[in-house]
Amino acid sequence: MVHLDALAQRGLLFENFYVANPICSPSRASLLTGLYPHRHGTWKNSVPLNPAVPILVEMLKGAYASAYYGKWHLGNEIFKQRGFTDFDSTEIYEKGWSMEKDHAKRSGYYQFLLEHGIRPDTPVGHSRDLANRLPKELSKPVYLARKGIEFMDAHREEPFVLFLSFLAPHAFTDHNQGPPFKNVYEDVYDPEDMELPATFFEEMDPTVSYAKRVARLGLIRGEFPI
């Protein structure tokens, strides 16, 4: 916390921050472009960001060293994107790979796990289920933190822009059983000791969809719909 407090004192601190969209791709695109989803065009997940819409690093026109590490989910995950001088994803979204690219290429995290003797458990790479159960030193958050530290050390004497896009905690997408946030820290807190906010049990607005109502009832019953 000491370092975060120092960064807040020396930098620009947003004390009231509102997410532009509740799901991944539109929200991520808003962070990068400064636009609402209806302006940048990525209105739902897995919709690639329009290349005609500039993002922050492109606006800087190479004046800053720049890196993006972690989940991208705005198009191709494997190859360098949108003006970043360094780019490394941790995720698998095969359908987003460009057909003209080399489909045998994998992410830096994939190679990192291979170097530590962890073989992939799917035809296209390591599943989230596998990655979430690895020891902390092999986890995605630690891998990304190290990448970020290495980048800052290398560019500490010059202006830089660094995006660290951590996945965890996140529901699985590659299996349909068990609690959604199961990982190496699952035993740190006892769910029975965690108090739900009172708003969780409030009557839902009439505009809430049937699917969300069913999900709420499942959670109250102790079920974990994916």
Residue, then its C-alpha position, 0 to 999 in steps of 0.5 A: m500500500v505504501h507504493l500505491d499511496a506514493l503513486a497516488q500522491r505523485g500522479l493523477l488520482f480518480e476517486n470516483f470512477y465509473v465503468a462504461n460497460p459491465i462486460c470485458s471487451p466494451s469496457r476495455a475498449s473504452l479504457l483504451t479509446g476514451l469513448y463510450p461503447h456506442r462510439h467505439g463500436t465494440w458493444k459486446n464481448s469478442v467484437p474486435l476494436n475498429p482499427a479506424v478508432p485510435i487508442l491512447v498509444e496511437m495518439l501518442k505517435g511513438a513518443y512513449a515506450s508502450a506495452y500491453y500485457g495480459k488479456w486483450h479480447l479486442g481481436n488477435e491475442i497472439f500478435k502485437q497490436r495497435g502501436f504497442t512496442d511490446f505486447d504479450s497476452t495470456e489468453i486463448y481466443e482462437k477464433g480471433w486469430s487472423m487467418e493470414k497469421d501463423h496459427a502455430k504461434r503461442s503467447g509468452y505465458y504458454q512458452f513460460l509454462l512449457e519452460h517449467g514443464i507444464r504441458p497444455d491440456t487443450p489443443v490450443g494451449h493451457s486452459r484457465d482451469l489448469a492455469n488457476r490451479l498452478p502454484k502462485e509462482l506460475s500463475k498468470p498474475v505473477y507472470l504479468a507482474r514480472k513482465g510489468i516490472e521488467f518493462m518499467d525497469a527497462h524504461r524507467e528513465e523515459p516516458f512510458v505507457l504500461f497496461l497490465s490486464f489481469l484476468a483473475p479473479h474470473a469465471f471459467t469458460d472452459h468447464n461448467q462445474g464448481p465455483p467460478f473463482k477456484n484457484v490457489y487462494e481458495d482456502v484463504y477465506d472461508p465463504e461462511d465468514m464473508e458477509l453479503p451486502a444487504t443490496f444482494f437480497e433487495e428486490m430486483d428492478p422490473t427491467v432485470s432479465y429473466a436469466k439474471r433473476v434465475a442466476r440470482l436465485g441460484l446463487i442464493r441457493g448456493e449454486f454457481p451457474i456459469 
